[in-house]
Amino acid sequence: MEREIKEIKMKNMELQQQKTVRMDDEQLQRFFDELTQRIEWSTNRIVDETPREIDALLQQQQKNDKFSYFIKWSIAFLFFAIAILSAYSLYNIWGQFWNAGWADRVALFIAALASFICAVLGIEILKEKDRNYILSIFSALVALVALIVTLVK
């Protein structure tokens, strides 16, 4: 009996030992895709009571549709254009405002900072991959323009 207990304890100790598995990026991505597929299948089975296979490559292709791509480039171009135009206008008026006083110098730095931020926003928009986020930015910009037009009238 004692021998059997020792054997069971030895087996439990062997099972409790930690093991390290090393995976390269491709294996890790494949593992995450399969895990996502299993989670989606399980969720769909619970919600719809029907199993549906979710292909990770199909999801990736849906994210790269042409409309969101066009919107992404349009918004990025808008921010780049604003940054370039404001930098050019600041370059032209820098001398006039620099000699006017400290308040005007502070205003110049704030305007230069806003120009730099617009350029960074354009770069960040180009890096963004989430289609829904890009379309929500587009929607927010349209709402902002509508608000400005309403306030002006």
PEPE-V318060 format. One line per field, one symbol per residue. ss: DSSP state (A for helix, B for strand, O for the rest). psi: psi as a letter, one per 40 degrees, with the letter a starting at -180 (. if undefined). burial: b if it has 16 or more other ideal C-beta (glycine too) atoms within 10 Angstrom, else e. A space follows every 10 residues. Layout:
# PEPE-V318060
ss=???
psi=???
burial=???
This chain:
# PEPE-V318060
ss=OAAAAAAAAA AAAAAAOOOO OOOOAAAAAA AAAAAAAAAA AAAAAAAAOO OOOOOAAAAA AAAOOAAAAA AAAAAAAAAA AAAAAAAAAA AAAAAAAAOO OAAAAAAAAA AAAAAAAAAA AAAAAAAOOO AAAAAAAAAA AAAAAAAAAA AAO
psi=dddddddddd dddddeiiih hhiidddddd dddddddddd dddddddefh hhhhhddddd dddfiddddd dddddddddd dddddddddd ddeddddded iddddddddd dddddddddd dddddddheh dddddddddd dddddddddd dd.
burial=eeeeeeeeee eeeeeeeeee eeeeeeeeee eebeeebeeb eeeeeeeeee eeeeebeeee eeeeeeebee bbeebbeebb ebbeebbeeb eeeeeebeee eeeeeeebee beeebeebbe bbeebeeeee beebeebbee eeeeeeeeee eee
